[in-house]
Amino acid sequence: MKYVYFSEEELLYKIKTFGGEVVKSFADEVLDNEKLMYEAIKTYPYALDYASKRLQNDKDFVIKAVQYYPRALHYASEELQDNIIIVTEAVKRDGISLRFASERLRDDKKTVLVAVKNNGLALEEASKTLQDDYDVVKEAVKSKPLALEYASEEQRDNLEIVLAAMLKDESVFDYASSRLYYNRAIRNASKETLKQWYAICKDPKNFAMLDRDFFLRKNRRYLEVAIEAVKEQLKKLPDTEENRAYIQNMIKFIKEITESKKLKVKEERKRQKIQQNYEKEIDRGLDDIIK
């Protein structure tokens, strides 16, 4: 039965009483009624799919539709799926609705950033280029750590990105690059250690603020990860005279720590060897007595 001979008030009553799904039974001319179709969207998210082509391409109507139900973007015209205002209205309410945006806007950094801040898993819908973008991926994993799965191989090999995700959900380490995944220091690190490394990633100065004895108490692998964190951040600093001096001081500091660490390891090995020889002498002496 096609509802065509009813007045607007009667049709509106049917929508409010039986739900927006009744638009499936509306005649074509009724599906072009903005007031009725908007009321239908409130209770039936897919109503825009049944709306007339004119309404699907009506900017004001589609904006109101996606504000109420963001994924209604799926049923907007191709022209409006490429409209940055409409797409932004949708993705800031539901990042996953980025899936229905045009290819151009899924490659638009500002639009994608809005989407991943709302829901990091929207990274799956972004272009390959933006899945490899540091800023976009960082915002995505901050929102949803599992977004690491959709990042590029390069970003999954970025220590800072991986640590940011792990601090919220350590299970996402499964999506890290092979190089990081098989790093036993990271795999076995405590929450506190992850925080320390991440602090260094955010600001290399946090490395220099740690006491030298602190590093000497840690094992070699801990120090290697910390140094990698510093190295990646130093590369991002602008090439200025001040930064050059800062980098040189940091390199000097790291060299001093690594040399001290090597010396401590040698001393520890020497001590262990002396202890082993001492124990062997005791064993030989007791064996002679027994004989």
N, C-alpha and C positions, 0 to 999 in steps of 0.2 A: 504493500500500500504506500503510495506516494502522498505525503502531506503537502498539498498545494492549494487546496480550497479553504484552508484555515486562515484566520487573521493572524497578524504578527503576535498579538497578545496571547492567542490560543497556542501558537507554536512555542512561544516563550514559556508558557505554563507547562507544556509537555516536556521541554528541556529541563526545567527546574524540578519537575516531578519524577520523570523517568531517567534523567541523566542525559548528558550530551551525546551519548551513543545513538540517540534517536535520529541524529542528522543523517544517518545512513538511509533513512526512509524519506528524507526531504527531496522535493523536486528540485531540479537544477536551478530554477530561478530563485528558490528559497536559499540555496547554498551561496548565493551572492549577497545575502543580507548580513551586513557587518555586525549589527547588534545581536542577532540570533547566533551567529557563528562564534562570536567572542564569548557569549554565555555558555555555549557548548564546550569550548576549550577548557573552561573552569572545572568541568567534571569529566571531560573526555579528552585527554591530551592529544589524541590522534585526529581531532576534529578538523584541523587545518588540512589534513590530507583529503578531506571531502569538500573543502571550500572551493569556490570558483577560482579559475586561473587569475581572475582580476584581483581577488583578495590575497591569493598566494604571492602576488607581485605588488601588493599595496604596502608601502613602507611603514606607514603609521599603524596599520592593522597588524602586520607581522611583528613590529616592535612590541606591541601590547601582548601579542601571543607568546613571544619568547620570554617576556618578563614574567608571565604567568607560568609557562612551561617551556624552559630553555630548549629542550630537545625537539620542540615544534619546528626548530630551524630545519630539520630534516625535510619538512614538507613545503618550505618556502621556495620561491622560484630560484633558479640558478643565479640570476642577477642579484637577488637579495642575500643569497648565501655568500656572495662576494662583496657584500656591503659591510665595511668595517664597523660601523656604528651598531648595526643589528647583531653582527657576530659577537662583538664585545659585550653587548647586553646579555647575550646567551651564555657566553663562557665565564663571565664573572659570577654567574649564578650556578652554573654547572659546567665545570671544565671539560667534562667528557663530550659535551655538545660540540666541541671543536671538530669532532669526527664529521660533522655535517657542513663544515665551512668549506669554502672553495680551496683549491690547491694553493692559490696565491696567498690566502690568509693563513693557511697552515704552515706557510713558510715566512710569515710576518712575525718578527721577534716580539714586538710589543703585544700583539694579539695572543701569541702563544704564552708569553710570560703571565698575562692575566689568567689564562686557562690553567696553567700548572700551579699557580699560587692558590687557586681554588681547589684543585685536585691534581696532585702530582702525576697521577696515572694518565692524565691527558697527554703526557709526553709520547705515549704510544701513537697518538694521532698527528703529532707534529712531523714536519718534513725531516728527511735524513740530515739535512744541513743543521737544523736546530736541535736534533737529537745529539749532535756533536758540539753544541754550543755550551761553553762552560757556565755562563750565567743562567741559561734556561735549565740545564740539568741540575745545577745546584739548588735552584728554587724548587724544582720538582721533587728532589729527594728530601728536602726540608719539609715539604708538604706530605709526601707519601714515600717513605724509604724504598718501597717495592718498585718505585719508578726507575730505580737503578737498572732493572731488567731491560728497559727500553732505551737506555743511553747507548751511545756509540762505543765501540771497543776502546777508543782513545780515552773517553771520559770514564769508562769503567776501570781504566788503568790510572786514573787520577787519584792519588792518595787522599787528597782533601775531600773529594766527592765521596769516595768510599767510606771514609771515616765519618763524615756527616750523616750518611745513611746508617751506618752501623751503630752510632750512638743512640739512634731511635729504635733500631731493630737489627740485632746482630745476625739474624738469620739471612739477611740480604747479602752477606759476604759471599754467598754462593754465586752471586751475579758479578763479582769482581773479576777483573782480568786474570788470566792464568798466572801471570807474574806475581800479582798480589795474593791471589788465592793460595798459592803454594808457599807463601812466606810464613814460616812457623811463628815468627815473633808476633805478627798481626793476628794470626789464627788463635794463638793461645793468650793474647793480651787480655788483661782485666779491663773493666769499664773505666777505671781511673787512668790506666795507661792510655786508652783510646782518647780520653779527654785531654791528656797531656800532649799527645801527638797532634790532635786537632787544634789545640791552642797555638801550637807552633806553626801549623799550617796557616792559621788566620793571621798570625803576626810573628815573623821570625825573631822579633825582640824577646818573645817569651822563651826562646831557646837560651839566649844569653842570660836571662834572669835566673835560670835554674843553677843551683850550686854545682860546682865542678865535681864535688864528691858524689853528688846525686848520680851523675853519669857513670862515675867509676864503680858505683855499687851495682849498676845495671849490666846486663850481658851485652855482648857485641852486637847482637841482632837488634836490640832495642835502640842502640846508638845509631845503627845504620838507617833504621826507619826515621828516626828523628832528623838525621842529616838530610835524608831525601825530602822530608817535609820542608826543611829550610831552603834547600836548593830550588825546589819548584817555586817557592814564593819570591826568592831573590831574583829569579828570571823575569818576574812580572814588574819589578820596580823600574820606573822611568830612568833613562840614562842621563843622570845629572851628576855633577861633581860631588855633591853631598852623598848621594846614594853609592857612588863608586867607593868613597872612603868608608862608608858603612859596610859595604860588601867585603872590602879588604879586611876590615877589623873582624867581621864575622868569620871569614875564611881562616884568619889567624887563630881565632878562638877555637874553632872546630879542630884545627890541626893540633893545637896544644892538647885538647881533650883526647883526640885519637892516639897521639903519641903517649900520653899518660896512661891511656887504657892499654896500649900494647906493652908498656913497661910493667904495668901491674899484672898483666897476664903472664909475662915472662917470669916475674918474681914468684907468682903463684905456682907456676909449673916447676920452678927451681925448688920451691919449698916442698912441693909434693914429692919431687924426686929424692930430696934429702930425707924426707920422712919415710919414703919407701925403702931407701938404702939402710936407714936406721933400723927399721922393722926386720929387714932381711938379716942384719948383723945379729939381732937378738935371737931370731929363729936359728941361725947357724950355731950361736953360742949355746943355746938350750939343747940343740940336737947333739952337740959334742958332749955335754954333761950326761945326757941320757945314754949315749953310747958307752 
